[in-house]
Amino acid sequence: MPIPIEVSEFKNALIVTVPESESKPHRCSNGFYLRIGSTSQKLEVEEIRELFNRQGKLMFEEIVNTDFSMKDFGAKKFNEFLKKANISKTIPKKDLLYNLGLTNKKAKFKNAAILFFGKNPSMFMPQGIITCVLYKGNDKAAIIDKKDFKSDVVSNYNDSFNFLYRNLKLRYEIRGFRPRKEILEIPEEALKEAIINAICHRDYGEKGAVTQIDIFDDRIEISNPGGLIFKESDFGKRSFSRNPLLFGLLQQIGLVEHVGSGISRIRNAVSEAGLPEPKFDFTSFFTVTFTRPKIEEGTREKTVEKTVEKILALIKENPTITQKDLASKTKLSRRGIEWNLQQLKEKGAIRRIGPDKGGRWEVKKRD
């Protein structure tokens, strides 16, 4: 069967355009291959079977969403992506979008474009959010702080990691005359890899669940809808993403490195930090659990201290400040502010004078 191609010139370059096939998948003499990011990966029997099943129902990220239009598309986000990916803007935007796999031949946007560049992605697919929760204790009985991140996948990735960073403990390492080094209790690389893994491999077709990050006193759980789609014996050795288009976009801006290396990188980072190996669970969800280390008495817990000091400074600056304004300035949720204020009141650091509306705070002087 002949393959139609188009050949054109642009300055000193020859451009060969091969249209996307409408009858995928195709087999070559060596078998079936799947393009993931910048690499082509040969598929095994179970992966081929899964690919046929997925093509039969069409991958969620490839489905066209006719409700989404250019007015919903974040041009600034797209320009930032092109800059990070080192992609030239000399060709028309319509062609760029098609070449990146974000639109079909009729210039209609696919779900991947919404997840990656939508101004308000959750309006079109609420299952794309990441929910982060900080608990008191080792179960879900008492919530200290909770955030739902509803933006594009890159913003959600950054916001989720920042939530972890704010709520985990830091220790300092000082060597010689060098600046002190801040070390997170769980290696930063491992946490970032786990978040990216959850974004790349979650089942976005499952509309009744979200990606979730739970912080307990003794552990951190990062889970996403959708279990393994290959043999468990190949876990950590192969990569077969449910969302190869999303995977490729993240790879182009450096948030994904080598295909199939994420699990090894998580394990290696945790091992080098001297922590227990993370636990991986595969059910209808994929979950990675990190064991939090026990912090020795006297270790400075910078995250909590910084938050408390900032709240006290804001109250000193404006005794009538509202909880809403405190939440906005500290980036905590209202629940998180309420919890911190209650802790400060119980310790006698602050007191409330007057009613909730129209009253003010007083910071007590330290002895």
N, C-alpha and C positions, 0 to 999 in steps of 0.2 A: 504494500500500500504506500503510494508516494506521500511524502511529507511536504506540504507547501511552506516555503520560506520566503522572506522578503529581505532584500539586500539594499542598503542605502549607505550614503556617505555623510560624514559629519566632520568637517575640517580635515584632519589627517587620519581619521579613523573610519574603518569599514564596519558597519553595523549589520549583523545578521539576526533577524527576528524569526524565531520559531514559535508559532502559536501554541497555546495550551491545548492539549488534546481533550476532546469531549467524550472519549471512550477509554478512560484509564481503568485499571493499570495496564502497562505494556511490559512485555518480557523481551529481554535481549538473549543472546546466545549463552550468557553466563548466569541467567536467572533474573529475578526481580530486584530492583533497587529502589530505595526511597531517598529523595533529596531532603536533607535536614541541614538548614543553614548553608554553609559553604561546602559541605561534604555529601557524598553519595554512599549510602550504607546498604550492603546486600542483606536481603531479608531471609530469615529461616522459615520453615514450613508454617509454624504457628503464627508468625508475624504476617505471612502472605495471606493466611486465612482471615486474620483480623483486618488486614487492609481491604480485602474483597468485601467483607461485611461492612466496613466503614464507607467504602465507595458506594455500596448499595444504598445506604441511607444518607450519604454525603456528610463530610466532616462539618461540624458546627461552625468552625471558623471560616469555611468556604461558602456557607449559605449567604445568599444575597438578602439584605434587609431593605425592602422598598420604602420603609418609613423613615430611614436615615438619609439625609441629603447633605449637600455641601454646607448649608447653613449650620448643621450640627457638627461639622468637621473642624477640628482645632488647627487652624493654619499655623499658629505659632508653635504648637507641639510638633507639627510636621516639619517645619523649617529647622527646629532644634535637632530633630532626628537626622535630617539630611546632613547637617553640619557635623554631628557626631559620627555618622557613618561615612563621612567624606564622599558624599554623592553629589555630583554636579547638578545645579539647577538650570542648566542651559537648555535642556529639553522641556517641552511643555508639561505642565503639571498633570494633565490628563494621562500622558504617556508614562510619567513617573509612577503614578498610582497603579496603573495597569501592570507595569513591569515589576513592581513590588508585590503584586498579587493581591492588592487591596480592593480592586474593582474588577468587574467582568468586562466582556467586550462591549457591552452597552453602557459602560461607565457607571454601573450601579455598584454601590458600596457593599462589601462583604462584612460579616460579623467581626472579622479580625480588625478591620479599619475602625470599627466602633470601640473595640476593646483597647486599641492602641492609641487612637487619635481623637476619640469622641470628646466633645466639650462636656457632655454629661452622660457618660456611658451607662450609668445605673438606671437612667430613664428608659433605656431600650433593653437592658439585660441586668436586672438587679442581682442575679446570681454571680455576677462578676466582682462583687465587693469582697474585701478582706476584713474580717472582724477580729479585732485584737482585744483580749480581756486579761486584766490583772486580778487575781484572786487573793484573798487572805486565807492562808492555810493550804492544805493539799487536796481540797475538793472544791466543788463549784457552789458551795453554800453562800459564801460572802464575796461579793464583787466590790473591788476597790475602784477600778477604773475600766472603762470600756469605750472603744472607738470603732466606728464603721468607716472604712476608707472606700470611697465610691468613685474615685477618679479613674484615669487610664492606668494601664498595667504598670508603666514605669513609675508614675506618681505613687501608686499603691505600694509598689516595692519599696520605694524610699521611705514613705510614711510608716510602713509596717516595721522596717528596720529601726527607724527613729523611735518608735514606740518601745521596742525591745531595749534599745540603748538607754532610754530614759528610765526604764524600770528594772534594769539589771545592775549588779554591783560592779564597781571598778576597783582595781588595785593599781598602785603606782610602782614602777620599776625605775630606779635611778642608778645609772652607771657612770662613774667618773664625773666629768664636767658637762656631760651631755644633758639636754633637756629631759625631764622626766617623761616616761612613757606610760600612757594609760592602757591598761589591759582589761578587757571585758571578761567577766567570769566564764562565759561560753565564747569560744573563739569567733570573732567577727566573721571570718571567712565561712565557717560552718553555718552560721545563721543565715548569711546572705545566700549561700548555695541552696539551703533548705527552702527559703522563700521563693527563689527563682524556680526551683523544681516544682513547687506547688502551683505557681502561675503557669508554667509551661505544660504540665502534665495533667492538670485537673480536667474533669469532664464538664465542659461548659454547657453541654446539652442537658445536664441534670439541674433543673431549675429550682429544686426544693432544698438546696444546700449551698453553703458558701465555704470559701477557704477560711480557715480559722487558726489563730495563734493564741494559745492559752498559756499564761504564766502562773505557775503555782510556786509555793515556797520551796518545793523540792525538785521541780522539773519544769521543762518547757515542751509543749506539744504543738507541732505545726502540722495541720492536716488539710487535705483537699479531697473533694469528691472524685471517685474513680480509683480502683485498685490497679494492680499490674495488668499489662496487656501482652506479656510474654512469660516464658517459663520462669519460675521463681529461682531456679538454679542459675539463670543468666543475670539476676539482679546485681547491679553494680558493675557489670561487664559490658552491657549493651545499652543503647538508648533508642527507644522507639516512642516518640512523642505523639500524644493525641493531637497535638496542635503544632505541626511542623512549620506552618507559616509564622505563628507567633514566635516559635523557637528561633527561626531564621532572622526575624526582625530584631530580637533581643541580642542575637549573636553579632549582628552588624554594628551594634553600638557598644559592644564589649561587655555586656552583662552576662553572656554565656561564653565560656571558653571552649575547650575541646569537647566534642560530642562524646557522651558516655562517661565523662570524668567526674561529674558532680558528686555522686555517692562516695567515690574514692577520696575526693577532696574533703568531704565532710568528715569521713572516718579519720583521715590523716591529720586534719587540723585538731580534732578532739583528742586523738592519741598523743600528739605532740604537746598538748596542754596538760597531759597527765590525767585526763578525765575518763570515766567509764565510757565504753563504746556506746554510741547512740542506738536506740532500739527502733526497728522499722516494722510496722504492721501493715499488712495488705488485706483489706476486706473490700467492702464497697467504697471505703475511704483508704487513702494512703496517708500514713501518719509516721512522722519521725519524732522521737522523744529524746530530749537531752536531759541528762541528770545534772542538776545544779550542785556545785561544790559547796561544802560547808565552810563558811567564812569564819576564820579564827577571831576570837574576842579581841576587840581593839582595832580590827581592820576598818578603815574609813569607808563608809558607804556614801560615796560622793553623790549618787543620783538623788537619794532621799534628801540629803543635806542641802543640795543645790535648790531643790524644789521648795523646801521649807523656807530657806533664806530668801528666795525670790518672793514668796507669798508675804512674808513679814515685811520685806522692803516695799512692796506695793501697798500694803496696808499703812505703813508709816507715811508713805508719800501721799496717800489719799485714804483717810480713815472711813470715808463713806463709800468706798469702792464696792461694787456689787459682785456676787459670785459669777455672774455672766462675764463681767470684765476680767475677773481673775482667771477664769477658764480660757478666755481669749489670749491673754498675755502670757500665760504659762504653758499653753497648748495642752492642758489637761481637760478631761471631760467635766461636766458639772458634778457627776458622782465623785470623781477624783478630788475636786475642790472641796466638796462637802466632807469627805473622809479626812483630808488634811486639816481642815479647819476644826473638825471635831477632835482630832488628835492634839492640836495646839491648845484647844480649850481645856482638854483633860490634863494637859501638862502645866496649865496655868500660864502659858506664854501669851495668850490673848484673852480678851473678854468682850462680849457684846454689850453695848450700852444703847438702850432704847429698843424699839420694835424692829422687826426684820426690814420693814420699809420705813425709811426716814431715820433709822438709827445709825450708829457708827461703831467702828472697831477701835479697841484700845490695845496697844502692844505694851505688855508689862516690862518694866526694866529688869534686866538680868542682874543677879547678885554678883 
